[in-house]
Amino acid sequence: MDTQEQHDRGLALRTELFGREAVEQRMNAFGEFGKPLQHIINAYAYGDVWQGPALPLATKSLAMIAMMAAAGHANELRVHLKGALKNGCSVEQIQEVLLLLALYCGIPAANEAHRVAAEVFREEKLM
């Protein structure tokens, strides 16, 4: 598979996971300067790794929530929370991941992750 095909496949999955508007906003956030980065994200993250068959998309979403929360990346956490909900993850599953975060990564990381999750859940009218 050539890189353009991999990019297109990744862009299609990314759009399915997060919605066209959100993906376009993120892809255009840095203008021409950001195009090479967006190509890498589409081709390699979503066109390759996210396409792997060993884990369902919902499981990958929960892993991303854990990683983004542990790393303190609130903006990326917000994106992946919305993607997880779209992938069929429940509020309870996300809550459990964030409770594990508290135990293994600390209360400050869990507080911030819970704050972001609560905002997303309110936006999505889940609480």
C-alpha positions in Angstrom: 0.0 0.0 0.0 1.4 3.4 -0.9 1.5 6.3 1.6 -1.3 8.2 -0.1 -3.6 5.2 0.1 -2.6 4.7 3.8 -3.2 8.4 4.4 -6.7 8.2 2.8 -7.6 5.1 4.8 -6.4 6.8 8.0 -8.3 10.0 7.2 -11.5 8.0 6.6 -11.1 6.2 10.0 -10.2 9.4 11.8 -13.3 11.1 10.3 -15.5 8.2 11.4 -14.1 8.3 14.9 -14.2 12.0 15.6 -16.5 13.6 12.9 -15.7 15.6 9.8 -15.9 19.0 11.5 -13.5 18.1 14.4 -11.0 16.4 12.0 -11.0 19.4 9.6 -10.5 21.8 12.5 -7.5 19.9 13.8 -6.1 19.4 10.3 -6.3 23.1 9.5 -5.2 24.4 12.9 -1.6 25.0 11.9 -2.2 25.9 8.2 0.4 24.8 5.6 3.0 24.5 8.4 1.0 21.6 10.0 0.3 19.6 6.8 3.3 17.3 7.1 2.3 16.5 10.7 -1.3 15.8 9.7 0.0 13.5 7.0 1.9 11.5 9.6 -1.1 11.4 11.9 -3.4 10.2 9.1 -1.1 7.8 7.4 0.7 6.2 10.3 -1.5 6.6 13.4 -4.9 6.1 11.8 -3.9 4.5 8.5 -1.7 1.9 10.1 -1.7 1.4 13.9 -5.4 2.1 14.5 -6.2 -0.2 11.7 -4.6 -3.2 13.4 -6.9 -6.2 14.0 -5.8 -7.4 17.4 -7.8 -4.8 19.5 -11.3 -3.4 18.9 -11.5 0.3 18.4 -13.3 0.7 21.8 -10.3 -0.9 23.5 -7.9 1.4 21.6 -10.0 4.4 22.6 -9.8 3.4 26.3 -6.0 3.0 26.0 -5.7 6.4 24.4 -7.8 8.0 27.2 -5.4 6.4 29.8 -2.3 7.6 28.0 -3.5 11.1 27.3 -4.7 11.5 30.9 -1.5 10.2 32.3 0.6 12.4 30.1 -1.5 15.5 31.1 -2.6 16.2 27.5 -6.1 17.7 28.1 -6.8 18.7 24.5 -6.0 15.3 23.2 -7.9 13.6 26.1 -11.0 15.6 25.1 -10.7 14.4 21.5 -10.2 10.7 22.5 -13.1 10.9 25.1 -15.4 11.9 22.3 -14.0 9.2 20.0 -14.4 6.6 22.8 -18.1 7.5 23.2 -18.5 7.2 19.4 -16.8 3.8 19.5 -19.3 2.5 22.1 -17.4 3.0 25.3 -19.7 3.7 28.2 -19.3 6.4 30.8 -18.7 3.7 33.4 -15.9 2.2 31.4 -14.2 5.6 31.0 -14.7 6.3 34.7 -13.0 3.0 35.6 -10.0 3.8 33.4 -9.8 7.2 35.1 -10.0 5.6 38.6 -7.1 3.4 37.6 -5.3 6.5 36.6 -5.7 7.9 40.1 -4.1 4.8 41.6 -1.2 4.4 39.2 -0.5 8.0 38.0 -1.7 10.1 40.9 -4.6 12.2 42.1 -3.6 15.4 40.2 -3.7 13.6 36.9 -7.0 12.0 37.8 -8.5 15.3 38.9 -7.7 17.0 35.6 -8.9 14.0 33.6 -12.1 13.9 35.5 -12.6 17.6 34.9 -12.2 17.2 31.2 -14.3 14.0 31.1 -17.1 15.7 33.0 -17.1 18.6 30.5 -17.3 16.2 27.6 -20.1 14.2 29.2 -22.1 17.4 29.9 -21.6 18.5 26.3 -22.8 15.1 25.1 -25.7 15.3 27.6 -24.6 12.2 29.4 -24.7 13.8 32.8 
